[in-house]
Amino acid sequence: MTDIDRPGEEKPVAVVTGAGRGIGAATARLLGGQGRHVIVNYRSDAASAAAVVSAIEAAGGTATAARADVCDPAQVDALIGGVLAAHGRIDALVCNANVLQPVRAGLADTTWPDLIDKVTAELAGAFFITQRVLTAMRAAGTGRIVYLSSMSAGWTGKQQIGHAVSKAAVNSFAQQVAAEAGRYGVTVNTVAPGAVRTEASAAFMPAGLDDYLAKHAVLGRMVEPDDVAAVIAMLLDERTAALTGALIPVDGGFDVLQGGPPRLP
Ligand SMILES: NC(=O)c1ccc[n+]([C@@H]2O[C@H](COP(=O)([O-])OP(=O)(O)OC[C@H]3O[C@@H](n4cnc5c(N)ncnc54)[C@H](OP(=O)(O)O)[C@@H]3O)[C@@H](O)[C@H]2O)c1
């Protein structure tokens, strides 16, 4: 028996940031289908968040759309305070929001404000909500937190210094949180996708990436949002309670064949 099917208790609650589309939407749908009440956070696109809620409800689950900019501490307070007032619990937090679209630019084309804005936004999107949620999880003595990083954090030669450095900062932040949260019964892990087919990647990834991955990834295909969602859901499962502080790649085996820092077309 998992915490999901324990009779007589309110459903476990999962907050997924940036869940209106892409990886966050796929994660919200999967978690909703597994019996969690899902808080579908979004920043501006209410229609896409409402569509995710409708899809979860159509499949027999429950969900609530919740607008909040996760980089704004006051909005995060209102979001998490509202969830706790309504449900009295937060069992899982998935820090997924794609807070600032990545740009492909190397050192020569990156300004200091570009770099600082990207690093600041990534860390803000993780910091405020983690502080708020971890307080509640600590009181409950249990909880799961998952951060969305990127394989880009360790890739070089792809002209994306801001994105890489900001995700490396997220990796480090997650390790710090994992070290502190373990004693409260809270596990903290990071998922690092490679190239995933989402709106963000459509704007960011080079043309011809599908063909390139067909030749250069072990699985011979691009990663889909559902692939990443499945790994996130695994990290929230009661049976993975001993897994914390891990950084899990979900890149279809792209790195395996590269034997070094990958070069995109
Ligand atoms: N796609 C990839 O290839 C890839 C690869 C590696 C890592 N990742 C990581 O995976 C995560 C999801 O990426 P994705 O491609 O699925 O993104 P996406 O398709 O661009 O979706 C981003 C979502 O984040 C929300 N969002 C943006 N800023 C926000 C904020 N300040 N507060 C709350 N919500 C906010 C958006 O909401 P609105 O639409 O309402 O603004 C949207 O629902 C990101 O952390 C990304 O860095 C993605």
The ligand as an SDF file (V2000), in Angstrom:
LIG
                    3D

 48 52  0  0  0  0  0  0  0  0999 V2000
   12.6530   21.2710  -22.8610 N   0  0  0  0  0  0  0  0  0  0  0  0
   13.8950   20.8340  -22.7230 C   0  0  0  0  0  0  0  0  0  0  0  0
   14.5570   20.3810  -23.6920 O   0  0  0  0  0  0  0  0  0  0  0  0
   14.5520   20.8710  -21.3670 C   0  0  0  0  0  0  0  0  0  0  0  0
   15.8270   20.2980  -21.2500 C   0  0  0  0  0  0  0  0  0  0  0  0
   16.4440   20.3270  -20.0060 C   0  0  0  0  0  0  0  0  0  0  0  0
   15.8260   20.8990  -18.9210 C   0  0  0  0  0  0  0  0  0  0  0  0
   14.5790   21.4570  -19.0620 N   0  0  0  0  0  0  0  0  0  0  0  0
   13.9640   22.0770  -17.8650 C   0  0  0  0  0  0  0  0  0  0  0  0
   12.6890   21.5110  -17.6260 O   0  0  0  0  0  0  0  0  0  0  0  0
   11.8150   22.5120  -17.0810 C   0  0  0  0  0  0  0  0  0  0  0  0
   10.5480   22.6260  -17.9220 C   0  0  0  0  0  0  0  0  0  0  0  0
   10.9290   22.9610  -19.2500 O   0  0  0  0  0  0  0  0  0  0  0  0
    9.8490   22.9780  -20.4390 P   0  0  0  0  0  0  0  0  0  0  0  0
   10.6320   22.8530  -21.6950 O   0  0  0  0  0  0  0  0  0  0  0  0
    8.7500   22.0170  -20.1540 O   0  0  0  0  0  0  0  0  0  0  0  0
    9.2800   24.4950  -20.3080 O   0  0  0  0  0  0  0  0  0  0  0  0
    8.1170   25.2610  -21.1240 P   0  0  0  0  0  0  0  0  0  0  0  0
    7.5070   24.3700  -22.1500 O   0  0  0  0  0  0  0  0  0  0  0  0
    8.7080   26.5530  -21.5500 O   0  0  0  0  0  0  0  0  0  0  0  0
    7.0140   25.5390  -19.9750 O   0  0  0  0  0  0  0  0  0  0  0  0
    7.3750   26.3960  -18.9680 C   0  0  0  0  0  0  0  0  0  0  0  0
    6.2690   26.5240  -17.9210 C   0  0  0  0  0  0  0  0  0  0  0  0
    6.8440   27.2850  -16.8570 O   0  0  0  0  0  0  0  0  0  0  0  0
    5.9160   28.3000  -16.5020 C   0  0  0  0  0  0  0  0  0  0  0  0
    6.6460   29.4420  -15.9300 N   0  0  0  0  0  0  0  0  0  0  0  0
    7.6140   30.2000  -16.5040 C   0  0  0  0  0  0  0  0  0  0  0  0
    8.0420   31.1250  -15.6330 N   0  0  0  0  0  0  0  0  0  0  0  0
    7.3590   30.9430  -14.4850 C   0  0  0  0  0  0  0  0  0  0  0  0
    7.3470   31.5930  -13.2290 C   0  0  0  0  0  0  0  0  0  0  0  0
    8.1750   32.6170  -12.9660 N   0  0  0  0  0  0  0  0  0  0  0  0
    6.4820   31.1610  -12.2830 N   0  0  0  0  0  0  0  0  0  0  0  0
    5.6490   30.1160  -12.5250 C   0  0  0  0  0  0  0  0  0  0  0  0
    5.6070   29.4580  -13.6950 N   0  0  0  0  0  0  0  0  0  0  0  0
    6.4530   29.8780  -14.6670 C   0  0  0  0  0  0  0  0  0  0  0  0
    5.1750   28.6370  -17.7640 C   0  0  0  0  0  0  0  0  0  0  0  0
    3.9570   29.2320  -17.3950 O   0  0  0  0  0  0  0  0  0  0  0  0
    3.1990   30.3490  -18.3160 P   0  0  0  0  0  0  0  0  0  0  0  0
    3.0300   29.6930  -19.6660 O   0  0  0  0  0  0  0  0  0  0  0  0
    1.9150   30.5900  -17.5950 O   0  0  0  0  0  0  0  0  0  0  0  0
    4.0980   31.5420  -18.3790 O   0  0  0  0  0  0  0  0  0  0  0  0
    5.0470   27.2480  -18.4020 C   0  0  0  0  0  0  0  0  0  0  0  0
    3.9000   26.5820  -17.9040 O   0  0  0  0  0  0  0  0  0  0  0  0
   12.6410   23.8050  -17.0210 C   0  0  0  0  0  0  0  0  0  0  0  0
   13.1860   23.9550  -15.7260 O   0  0  0  0  0  0  0  0  0  0  0  0
   13.7210   23.5690  -18.0530 C   0  0  0  0  0  0  0  0  0  0  0  0
   14.8940   24.3190  -17.8250 O   0  0  0  0  0  0  0  0  0  0  0  0
   13.9360   21.4560  -20.2510 C   0  0  0  0  0  0  0  0  0  0  0  0
  1  2  1  0
  2  3  2  0
  2  4  1  0
  4  5  1  0
  4 48  2  0
  5  6  2  0
  6  7  1  0
  7  8  2  0
  8  9  1  0
  8 48  1  0
  9 10  1  0
  9 46  1  0
 10 11  1  0
 11 12  1  0
 11 44  1  0
 12 13  1  0
 13 14  1  0
 14 15  2  0
 14 16  1  0
 14 17  1  0
 17 18  1  0
 18 19  2  0
 18 20  1  0
 18 21  1  0
 21 22  1  0
 22 23  1  0
 23 24  1  0
 23 42  1  0
 24 25  1  0
 25 26  1  0
 25 36  1  0
 26 27  1  0
 26 35  1  0
 27 28  2  0
 28 29  1  0
 29 30  1  0
 29 35  2  0
 30 31  1  0
 30 32  2  0
 32 33  1  0
 33 34  2  0
 34 35  1  0
 36 37  1  0
 36 42  1  0
 37 38  1  0
 38 39  2  0
 38 40  1  0
 38 41  1  0
 42 43  1  0
 44 45  1  0
 44 46  1  0
 46 47  1  0
M  CHG  2   8   1  16  -1
M  END
$$$$
